[in-house]
Amino acid sequence: MVEGDCQIQMGRFVSFLQELSCFVTRCYEVVVNVVHQLAVLYTSNKNAPKIIETSGVHFQAMYEHLGELLTVLITLDEIIDNHATLKDHWTMYKRLLKSVHHNPSKFGIQEDKLKPFEKLLLKLECQLLDGMIFQACIEQQFDSVNGGVSVSKNSTFAEEFAHTLRTAFANVEAKLGEPSEIDQRDKYVGICGLFVLHFQIFRTIDKKFYKLLLDVCKKVPAITLTANIIWFADNFLIQKIPAAAKLLDKKSIHTVKMQRENFLQQKAQSLTKDMQSYYVFVSSWMTKMESILSKEQRVDKFAEDLSNRCNVFIQGFLYAYSLSTIVKTTMNLYMSMQKPMTKTSVKALCRLVELLKAIEHMFYRRSMVVADSVTHIAQHLQYQALHSISVAKKRVISDKKYSEQRLDVLSALVLAENTLNGPSTKQRRLIVSLALSVGTQMKTFKDEELIPLQLVLKKLDLISELTERVRAQCDCRFLYWHRAVFPIYLDDVYENAVDSARLHYMFSALRDCVPAMMQARHLESYEVLLECYDKEIMEVLNEHLLDKLCKEIEKDLRLSVHTHLKLDDRNPFRVGMKDLAHFFFLNPIRFFNRFIDIKAYVTHYLDKTFYNLTTVALHDWATYSEMRNLATQRYGLSMTEAHLPSQTLEQGLDVLEIMRNIHVFVSRYLYNLNNQIFIERTSNNKHLNTINIRHIANSIRTHGTGIMNTTVNFTYQFLRKKFYIFSQFMYDEHIKSRLIKDIRFFREVKDQNDHKYPFERADKFNRGIRKLGITPDGQSYLDQFRQLISQIGNAMGYVRMIRSGGLHCCSSAIRFVPDLEDIVNFEELVKEEGLSEETQKAARQLDSVLGDLARNFAEGTEYFKMLVDVFAPEFRSPKNMHLRNFYIIVPPLTLNFVEHSISCKEKLNKKNKSGAAFTDDGFAMGVAYILKLLDQYQEFDSLHWFQSVREKYVKEIRAVAKQQNVQSTNQDEKLLQTMNLTHKRLEVCLQEFELLYFSLSSARIFFRADKTAAEENQEKKEKEEESVKASNGDLANSTPADPVVK
């Protein structure tokens, strides 16, 4: 608690203490008044006027109610005595007041108001907080000062008081601890209070009676006054009548205390047995109740039926009372004596609480029928009472000896009769009770008549207040002080899932604490208290049941799906089996203003877990799908489909991300020309990322089509840097001189070689360049040049994918337009309808969007043409003559590429897959693009390079085949194996060259390889001339028919 909070809370609480003070003062007045009235009725003064002849009259009800009032005062004393926090905060509050007293202006309080307030606090402390509420009541001046009513000297009243106490005690003591006990414990507290009051007024002690009162403690060691407040009669009697306590030997006092501890030990041992007995009793009672209330009432057996119903209702109440008493007394005794409870005891007590709520629930469920029956039963009981009274009345009337006393008796019986003829309210029943106190004297009733009458009236009391009494007995607000048992209870429910439905009863019991909390006065709002309670209970529920359940279900699903791994023994005959599915058949549990749905909670947990884990490891999607299906089959959970794509994430790498890091992207990813897909070169994960048109389309949809032009612009910047390196390599003296030599050589020998570039020459270049030096990871300059070209090709492949993605995105967006040939003009339609300016603006916007979409979809931007046009003039200019040698380096480059490609594919079958790849069409794309920029397709084709390669390999394959045939006759196995390997290697090389040839041919189509730069320029000029002619023709057609008058 924050410093200062306790003083603020105490400040709020003072007004409540003031109200309590007024109530206590009123109680004092009532006690004095009642005592005075009784003293006047039973006066020993012979001269005093007699109001009524009271010689045989005992107003038992009067003393019972006085006892109830004293019980209230005793309870208040006990509550305050047990509330250490209240006293601590009160002390702090008084200290605060002292500080305020020294400096009132600082706190904004007027000094003249402080004194009266301090006096009020002092009065409240003396009256309430010193534990003297009851003591102050009995120590009042009962004798009137100015010679009015004399009480202490009234021997008749003293006798009557003592007689009534003994009678009441005899009635109570007989029933205490019996199964038919109803409210005898509360009455016993009242009797103890009255006994102390009797001693205080008359100063006489009936030692025998005092000892009898103490002996009850052996049977009833403690009584719960309210909630967690427990009361010990021995302590009370010894403390309040010390004079009598001295007469007792210490041994008997010690015996009472020992009895209390023995009671607890016995209770701990018998609790489980008691619980089982009550379980049977309550179950059979509920069955009986259900069957009696379901039966149709027969007219001929109406009275018998009512009697049966009455007995069943009362039996239910008696069970509730017994259960309530056991639970409250045991729990509060453990708490009061600070003894630890065993887990078994806790479980048994919780079961008893459930039974208590089950009884309440039974009454509540059948409340319509119960309410209907109660009025009939009350009428029937009133009829029985009236019958008995009328018999007695006739007896009085038939006796002719009239006297005043007889007249009193008759009047009382008539009053009782009249009162019983009406609704059975509390006041009427009280009047009947008082009237019969007068009416039963002078032997008006025979003994065999009086006992059934008293029994009928007791039943009438019970039945008339049945609902209130059942509610009071089944109220479990005392659990607020015993919340520590809740975690143990939940663990038990979790272990015994079969009867998980009992959770409803426990939550109903926990909910009983709420109305009491709503009366809290020390906080700004009781909502704060409720919130804390709610939070605490939910945290315990989550920790001890829901979270454990979620984890267990998840574990079970995992182990079931991974049975092939043989993780641990799951044989139910050896390791046991817990069927948790029972929790999912429970109806939602109501608590506060929410419903706790265990099934929904676990389903949500599994959905969330499976979704999150699938996103982290996409390759496990199938496992989680299986677990989801299993959860539905085994536990009946309605799982939500994750809607995650199996194996790919639709978004893939974002276009923006690639655009910003295009230099990293082109080096880390490999392009596949036919599938238009990029595949990651290497990865630390189990899987490689891929990027395809759908990813790009989704990305474009996210960012808008404007991103496409920006991406191409970034690619242009990237290509500029790469072409600078490209130019430097081609300008290098070693490379340039070799290339010039190769060109000269080819020109010399092309006629002899059938215009084919010799394979050996290209191979010589590829091997010779290694002499110029290699990098630490074993790469030659040609390897690096090949990588550069692959990266340029990858960039072009990415541009191609951007264009395809854009078209894909446009087609997805435009599929909602019914007819692309005839798109409706919305602006015109809106204007025709005469709609508002805003609507017209919106329609104009829509037309514009639809127009853009249609145009983008129909045309698509020719990005390749743009990227050729922007670089071609520079590449073909005279100052970059060194680049014109490029076509002659392509043969050695292709050789280098094929060697690299074969080694990458071979690594796919090895355990260490670093550097493995099955596609790299970026190289073909790069070669095709650069040849186009240099306008060297014809020069390259003139080498007939791929024909030369094919011829060379076919020739070698035939030679090997021939040798194989020769060797097969010689039977030299080793040589044969070597030849097989050679044959296989040659075939692989030829296949790789073929694949490269096809890729290069495909890539050339993108750059219109069928036309040279000159032909393209010619075509462009022709198109321009045609368009000029067309526009001139339009102008000619639009000239006016009439001659213009100048």
Order of alpha helices (4+ residues) and beta strands (2+ residues): alpha-alpha-alpha-alpha-alpha-alpha-alpha-alpha-alpha-beta-beta-alpha-alpha-alpha-alpha-alpha-alpha-alpha-alpha-alpha-alpha-alpha-alpha-alpha-alpha-alpha-alpha-beta-beta-alpha-alpha-alpha-alpha-beta-beta-beta-alpha-alpha-alpha-alpha-alpha-alpha-alpha-alpha-alpha-alpha-alpha-alpha-alpha-alpha
